[in-house]
Amino acid sequence: MTNVFGQSMVPIEVVHSTIIRRKTERTAIGRVIGWLAPAILMVALTACSSIGNGTSNRNVTQGAEGASISRAAPTAATVSPVAEQRTEVKTVKTMNGDIRIPLQPQRIVAEEYLGSLIPLGVIPVGAPSLILKNIYFKEALQKVADTGDYGKMNLEKIAQLNPDLILSSNSDNYVQLSKIAPTVIVPYGELKNAHEELTYFGQLLGKQKEAAAWLIDYDRRIALAKARVDKAVPPEATFSILEVTEKTIYTYGNNFGRGGQPVYQSLGRKPPAKVASTIMEKQWAELSPEMMVEYAGDYLVITSNSKTLEDFQKDPLWNSLPAFKNNHVYVWKEEHSWYYDPIAVLSQTEELANWLVEGTTRRYLGK
Protein backbone atom coordinates (compact mmCIF):
# COMPACT_ATOMS: atom_id res chain seq x y z
CA MET A 1 0.00 0.00 0.00
CA THR A 2 1.50 3.35 -0.97
CA ASN A 3 0.82 6.91 0.21
CA VAL A 4 -0.18 10.04 -1.66
CA PHE A 5 3.46 10.67 -2.37
CA GLY A 6 4.06 7.26 -3.98
CA GLN A 7 5.68 6.04 -0.80
CA SER A 8 4.70 3.52 1.85
CA MET A 9 1.70 5.29 3.27
CA VAL A 10 -1.91 5.07 2.22
CA PRO A 11 -3.37 7.49 -0.31
CA ILE A 12 -6.51 9.41 0.23
CA GLU A 13 -8.99 8.45 -2.41
CA VAL A 14 -12.48 9.78 -2.18
CA VAL A 15 -14.65 6.86 -3.25
CA HIS A 16 -18.08 8.19 -2.64
CA SER A 17 -20.10 10.61 -0.53
CA THR A 18 -23.61 10.29 0.71
CA ILE A 19 -26.12 12.88 1.70
CA ILE A 20 -28.92 11.54 3.80
CA ARG A 21 -32.10 13.49 3.63
CA ARG A 22 -35.09 13.02 5.81
CA LYS A 23 -38.41 14.71 5.64
CA THR A 24 -41.53 14.16 7.61
CA GLU A 25 -45.11 14.78 6.87
CA ARG A 26 -47.88 15.16 9.34
CA THR A 27 -50.43 12.46 9.61
CA ALA A 28 -53.77 13.37 8.07
CA ILE A 29 -56.72 12.33 10.13
CA GLY A 30 -60.25 12.35 8.86
CA ARG A 31 -63.44 11.54 10.71
CA VAL A 32 -66.61 10.17 9.09
CA ILE A 33 -69.85 10.23 11.06
CA GLY A 34 -72.42 7.74 9.86
CA TRP A 35 -76.23 7.87 10.36
CA LEU A 36 -76.35 4.81 12.65
CA ALA A 37 -73.25 5.33 14.85
CA PRO A 38 -69.99 7.36 14.94
CA ALA A 39 -66.99 5.74 13.29
CA ILE A 40 -63.42 6.90 13.16
CA LEU A 41 -61.08 6.33 10.25
CA MET A 42 -57.37 7.27 10.48
CA VAL A 43 -55.25 7.41 7.38
CA ALA A 44 -51.46 7.47 7.86
CA LEU A 45 -49.12 8.00 4.99
CA THR A 46 -45.53 7.19 5.90
CA ALA A 47 -42.41 6.19 4.07
CA CYS A 48 -38.92 5.74 5.38
CA SER A 49 -36.04 7.26 3.57
CA SER A 50 -33.06 5.01 2.87
CA ILE A 51 -29.93 5.59 5.00
CA GLY A 52 -26.25 4.75 4.34
CA ASN A 53 -25.19 3.62 0.92
CA GLY A 54 -28.73 4.12 -0.20
CA THR A 55 -31.04 2.17 -2.52
CA SER A 56 -33.35 3.57 -5.17
CA ASN A 57 -34.94 7.04 -5.53
CA ARG A 58 -31.56 8.74 -5.54
CA ASN A 59 -30.27 11.62 -7.63
CA VAL A 60 -26.49 11.50 -8.12
CA THR A 61 -24.46 14.66 -8.71
CA GLN A 62 -20.73 15.31 -8.97
CA GLY A 63 -19.08 16.60 -5.78
CA ALA A 64 -15.78 18.16 -4.84
CA GLU A 65 -12.63 16.54 -6.26
CA GLY A 66 -14.78 14.42 -8.55
CA ALA A 67 -16.41 12.61 -5.66
CA SER A 68 -19.77 11.08 -6.35
CA ILE A 69 -22.27 12.72 -3.98
CA SER A 70 -25.60 10.97 -3.62
CA ARG A 71 -28.82 12.72 -2.64
CA ALA A 72 -31.74 10.66 -1.37
CA ALA A 73 -35.09 11.57 -2.95
CA PRO A 74 -37.51 13.29 -0.54
CA THR A 75 -39.87 10.92 1.24
CA ALA A 76 -42.16 11.01 4.24
CA ALA A 77 -40.85 9.93 7.65
CA THR A 78 -42.46 9.25 10.98
CA VAL A 79 -40.48 11.98 12.74
CA SER A 80 -42.15 15.18 14.07
CA PRO A 81 -42.61 18.35 11.99
CA VAL A 82 -40.87 18.91 8.68
CA ALA A 83 -37.10 18.91 9.23
CA GLU A 84 -33.94 18.28 7.29
CA GLN A 85 -30.72 16.66 8.42
CA ARG A 86 -27.59 16.10 6.33
CA THR A 87 -24.52 14.00 6.85
CA GLU A 88 -21.82 14.02 4.17
CA VAL A 89 -19.14 11.34 4.15
CA LYS A 90 -16.30 10.01 2.02
CA THR A 91 -14.32 6.79 1.96
CA VAL A 92 -10.54 6.85 2.36
CA LYS A 93 -7.98 4.09 2.07
CA THR A 94 -5.99 3.43 5.25
CA MET A 95 -3.74 0.74 6.68
CA ASN A 96 -6.90 -0.78 8.16
CA GLY A 97 -8.78 -0.80 4.86
CA ASP A 98 -11.40 1.54 3.45
CA ILE A 99 -12.95 3.77 6.12
CA ARG A 100 -15.89 6.15 5.82
CA ILE A 101 -15.22 9.51 7.48
CA PRO A 102 -17.11 12.82 7.55
CA LEU A 103 -16.30 15.04 4.61
CA GLN A 104 -15.96 17.93 7.06
CA PRO A 105 -15.34 16.49 10.55
CA GLN A 106 -16.24 18.84 13.38
CA ARG A 107 -15.17 16.89 16.49
CA ILE A 108 -11.73 15.35 16.05
CA VAL A 109 -9.80 13.54 18.76
CA ALA A 110 -6.12 13.56 17.80
CA GLU A 111 -3.49 11.52 19.61
CA GLU A 112 -0.88 12.75 17.16
CA TYR A 113 -0.32 15.25 14.32
CA LEU A 114 -1.70 18.36 16.02
CA GLY A 115 1.21 20.30 14.56
CA SER A 116 -0.28 19.57 11.15
CA LEU A 117 -3.90 20.20 12.14
CA ILE A 118 -3.38 23.65 13.68
CA PRO A 119 -1.86 25.15 10.50
CA LEU A 120 -5.02 24.00 8.70
CA GLY A 121 -7.22 25.88 11.18
CA VAL A 122 -8.39 22.61 12.76
CA ILE A 123 -8.51 22.45 16.57
CA PRO A 124 -9.44 19.03 17.99
CA VAL A 125 -11.85 18.48 20.86
CA GLY A 126 -9.47 16.08 22.60
CA ALA A 127 -5.76 15.16 22.75
CA PRO A 128 -3.40 13.39 25.20
CA SER A 129 -1.73 15.36 27.98
CA LEU A 130 1.78 15.12 26.50
CA ILE A 131 0.65 16.81 23.27
CA LEU A 132 -1.27 19.47 25.19
CA LYS A 133 2.03 20.43 26.85
CA ASN A 134 3.80 21.06 23.54
CA ILE A 135 5.45 24.43 24.17
CA TYR A 136 5.23 25.38 20.50
CA PHE A 137 1.43 25.52 20.35
CA LYS A 138 -0.04 24.80 23.78
CA GLU A 139 -1.67 28.25 23.84
CA ALA A 140 -3.89 27.18 20.92
CA LEU A 141 -5.08 24.11 22.85
CA GLN A 142 -6.31 25.64 26.09
CA LYS A 143 -9.90 24.53 25.50
CA VAL A 144 -9.00 21.04 24.27
CA ALA A 145 -9.94 18.17 26.59
CA ASP A 146 -7.24 15.90 28.02
CA THR A 147 -7.76 12.32 26.80
CA GLY A 148 -5.13 10.76 29.04
CA ASP A 149 -1.65 9.35 28.47
CA TYR A 150 0.03 9.50 25.09
CA GLY A 151 -0.12 6.02 23.54
CA LYS A 152 -2.80 4.92 26.02
CA MET A 153 -5.66 7.36 25.66
CA ASN A 154 -8.65 6.89 27.97
CA LEU A 155 -11.42 5.32 25.91
CA GLU A 156 -14.17 6.51 28.25
CA LYS A 157 -13.00 10.12 28.03
CA ILE A 158 -12.85 9.88 24.26
CA ALA A 159 -16.38 8.48 24.04
CA GLN A 160 -17.71 11.29 26.23
CA LEU A 161 -16.36 13.83 23.70
CA ASN A 162 -18.59 12.30 21.00
CA PRO A 163 -15.94 12.57 18.25
CA ASP A 164 -16.76 12.14 14.57
CA LEU A 165 -13.13 11.29 13.68
CA ILE A 166 -10.12 9.94 15.59
CA LEU A 167 -6.52 10.36 14.40
CA SER A 168 -3.60 8.39 15.81
CA SER A 169 -0.20 6.95 14.98
CA ASN A 170 -0.74 3.99 17.32
CA SER A 171 -2.67 0.98 16.02
CA ASP A 172 -2.75 -0.91 19.34
CA ASN A 173 -6.22 0.37 20.29
CA TYR A 174 -7.63 0.61 16.78
CA VAL A 175 -10.47 -1.85 17.35
CA GLN A 176 -11.68 -0.07 20.49
CA LEU A 177 -11.26 3.40 19.00
CA SER A 178 -13.05 2.50 15.78
CA LYS A 179 -16.09 1.48 17.80
CA ILE A 180 -16.30 5.06 19.11
CA ALA A 181 -15.78 6.88 15.81
CA PRO A 182 -14.12 6.40 12.40
CA THR A 183 -10.40 6.06 13.14
CA VAL A 184 -7.50 6.81 10.79
CA ILE A 185 -4.12 5.40 11.81
CA VAL A 186 -1.04 7.02 10.27
CA PRO A 187 1.97 5.10 11.65
CA TYR A 188 4.82 7.14 13.07
CA GLY A 189 7.52 7.75 10.48
CA GLU A 190 5.34 7.12 7.41
CA LEU A 191 5.12 10.86 6.80
CA LYS A 192 8.73 12.01 6.56
CA ASN A 193 8.54 15.79 6.76
CA ALA A 194 6.33 18.87 7.02
CA HIS A 195 5.37 18.78 3.35
CA GLU A 196 4.18 15.17 3.52
CA GLU A 197 2.23 15.76 6.74
CA LEU A 198 0.49 18.96 5.64
CA THR A 199 -0.30 17.57 2.20
CA TYR A 200 -1.75 14.36 3.65
CA PHE A 201 -3.96 15.97 6.25
CA GLY A 202 -4.93 18.77 3.90
CA GLN A 203 -6.37 16.16 1.56
CA LEU A 204 -7.86 14.08 4.36
CA LEU A 205 -9.76 17.03 5.82
CA GLY A 206 -10.46 18.95 2.62
CA LYS A 207 -8.02 21.72 3.58
CA GLN A 208 -5.69 21.66 0.57
CA LYS A 209 -5.63 25.44 0.14
CA GLU A 210 -4.78 26.02 3.79
CA ALA A 211 -1.99 23.41 3.61
CA ALA A 212 -0.48 24.95 0.48
CA ALA A 213 -0.55 28.48 1.93
CA TRP A 214 1.09 27.43 5.20
CA LEU A 215 3.82 25.48 3.40
CA ILE A 216 4.70 28.49 1.25
CA ASP A 217 5.46 30.51 4.39
CA TYR A 218 7.19 27.51 5.99
CA ASP A 219 9.52 27.11 3.01
CA ARG A 220 10.30 30.82 2.99
CA ARG A 221 11.32 30.87 6.66
CA ILE A 222 13.31 27.63 6.41
CA ALA A 223 15.18 28.97 3.36
CA LEU A 224 16.10 32.16 5.23
CA ALA A 225 17.39 30.18 8.23
CA LYS A 226 19.41 27.82 6.03
CA ALA A 227 20.95 30.69 4.07
CA ARG A 228 22.14 32.30 7.29
CA VAL A 229 23.68 29.04 8.53
CA ASP A 230 25.34 28.30 5.21
CA LYS A 231 27.20 31.61 5.46
CA ALA A 232 28.38 30.92 9.00
CA VAL A 233 29.15 27.18 9.05
CA PRO A 234 31.42 25.35 6.57
CA PRO A 235 29.52 22.85 4.37
CA GLU A 236 31.77 19.97 5.43
CA ALA A 237 31.06 20.44 9.16
CA THR A 238 29.35 17.44 10.73
CA PHE A 239 26.54 17.41 13.30
CA SER A 240 25.45 14.90 15.94
CA ILE A 241 22.04 14.73 17.59
CA LEU A 242 22.44 13.29 21.09
CA GLU A 243 20.34 12.55 24.15
CA VAL A 244 21.99 12.01 27.52
CA THR A 245 20.11 10.43 30.43
CA GLU A 246 21.39 9.42 33.87
CA LYS A 247 22.76 6.12 32.54
CA THR A 248 22.60 6.14 28.74
CA ILE A 249 23.67 8.09 25.67
CA TYR A 250 21.59 7.96 22.47
CA THR A 251 22.13 9.38 19.00
CA TYR A 252 19.33 10.04 16.49
CA GLY A 253 18.72 10.38 12.77
CA ASN A 254 16.72 12.83 10.67
CA ASN A 255 13.20 11.71 11.65
CA PHE A 256 13.21 10.93 15.37
CA GLY A 257 12.98 14.28 17.13
CA ARG A 258 15.60 15.77 19.50
CA GLY A 259 16.64 18.20 16.74
CA GLY A 260 17.15 15.69 13.93
CA GLN A 261 14.51 17.20 11.67
CA PRO A 262 15.74 20.82 11.85
CA VAL A 263 19.45 19.93 11.61
CA TYR A 264 19.44 17.17 9.00
CA GLN A 265 16.31 18.03 7.01
CA SER A 266 15.77 21.79 7.24
CA LEU A 267 19.40 22.92 7.42
CA GLY A 268 20.70 20.08 5.25
CA ARG A 269 23.53 19.11 7.57
CA LYS A 270 25.17 15.65 7.84
CA PRO A 271 26.35 13.32 10.64
CA PRO A 272 29.92 11.99 10.68
CA ALA A 273 30.46 9.98 7.49
CA LYS A 274 31.56 6.75 9.24
CA VAL A 275 28.28 6.44 11.14
CA ALA A 276 25.86 8.25 8.81
CA SER A 277 24.33 5.16 7.20
CA THR A 278 23.82 3.45 10.57
CA ILE A 279 22.08 6.46 12.09
CA MET A 280 19.86 7.25 9.11
CA GLU A 281 18.77 3.66 8.54
CA LYS A 282 17.82 2.77 12.10
CA GLN A 283 17.16 6.40 13.19
CA TRP A 284 18.66 5.84 16.63
CA ALA A 285 21.50 4.06 18.39
CA GLU A 286 22.59 3.55 21.97
CA LEU A 287 26.17 4.61 22.61
CA SER A 288 28.76 3.73 25.19
CA PRO A 289 31.15 6.47 26.38
CA GLU A 290 33.91 4.84 24.37
CA MET A 291 31.87 5.25 21.16
CA MET A 292 31.52 9.01 21.53
CA VAL A 293 34.77 9.80 19.69
CA GLU A 294 33.44 8.02 16.60
CA TYR A 295 29.87 9.39 16.76
CA ALA A 296 30.54 12.96 17.89
CA GLY A 297 30.48 15.50 15.06
CA ASP A 298 31.94 18.98 14.80
CA TYR A 299 28.71 20.35 16.30
CA LEU A 300 26.67 18.70 19.05
CA VAL A 301 22.97 19.26 19.76
CA ILE A 302 22.36 17.57 23.11
CA THR A 303 19.07 16.83 24.85
CA SER A 304 19.37 16.33 28.60
CA ASN A 305 17.02 16.76 31.52
CA SER A 306 19.66 15.79 34.07
CA LYS A 307 22.80 17.65 32.94
CA THR A 308 23.51 21.31 32.23
CA LEU A 309 26.15 22.69 29.90
CA GLU A 310 28.38 23.31 32.90
CA ASP A 311 28.01 19.66 33.97
CA PHE A 312 29.21 18.48 30.57
CA GLN A 313 32.13 20.89 30.61
CA LYS A 314 33.30 19.48 33.97
CA ASP A 315 33.30 15.92 32.60
CA PRO A 316 36.70 14.97 31.11
CA LEU A 317 35.08 12.67 28.53
CA TRP A 318 32.84 15.35 27.08
CA ASN A 319 35.25 18.23 27.46
CA SER A 320 37.84 16.33 25.42
CA LEU A 321 35.60 16.32 22.32
CA PRO A 322 36.40 18.86 19.56
CA ALA A 323 32.88 20.33 19.69
CA PHE A 324 33.38 21.37 23.33
CA LYS A 325 36.86 22.72 22.68
CA ASN A 326 35.47 24.87 19.84
CA ASN A 327 32.31 26.03 21.65
CA HIS A 328 30.07 24.18 19.20
CA VAL A 329 27.59 22.71 21.70
CA TYR A 330 23.88 23.35 22.19
CA VAL A 331 22.09 21.88 25.23
CA TRP A 332 18.32 21.86 25.64
CA LYS A 333 15.73 19.92 27.61
CA GLU A 334 13.43 17.18 26.35
CA GLU A 335 10.33 19.35 26.60
CA HIS A 336 11.94 21.59 24.01
CA SER A 337 13.54 19.05 21.66
CA TRP A 338 11.23 16.06 21.77
CA TYR A 339 8.53 17.45 19.46
CA TYR A 340 8.93 16.95 15.71
CA ASP A 341 5.72 18.31 14.20
CA PRO A 342 5.87 21.00 11.46
CA ILE A 343 5.29 23.87 13.89
CA ALA A 344 7.98 22.62 16.28
CA VAL A 345 10.47 21.92 13.49
CA LEU A 346 10.06 25.45 12.11
CA SER A 347 10.68 27.03 15.53
CA GLN A 348 13.59 24.70 16.30
CA THR A 349 15.22 25.43 12.93
CA GLU A 350 15.12 29.16 13.52
CA GLU A 351 16.39 28.78 17.09
CA LEU A 352 19.32 26.56 16.08
CA ALA A 353 20.11 28.88 13.18
CA ASN A 354 20.41 31.78 15.63
CA TRP A 355 22.85 29.75 17.73
CA LEU A 356 24.96 28.67 14.76
CA VAL A 357 25.16 32.18 13.34
CA GLU A 358 26.16 33.65 16.71
CA GLY A 359 28.94 31.05 16.85
CA THR A 360 29.03 30.54 20.61
CA THR A 361 28.15 27.74 23.01
CA ARG A 362 24.53 28.00 24.03
CA ARG A 363 22.30 26.32 26.53
CA TYR A 364 18.56 25.79 26.63
CA LEU A 365 16.97 29.17 27.34
CA GLY A 366 13.34 28.20 27.79
CA LYS A 367 11.50 28.07 31.05
Disulfide bonds with the S-S distance in Angstrom:
none
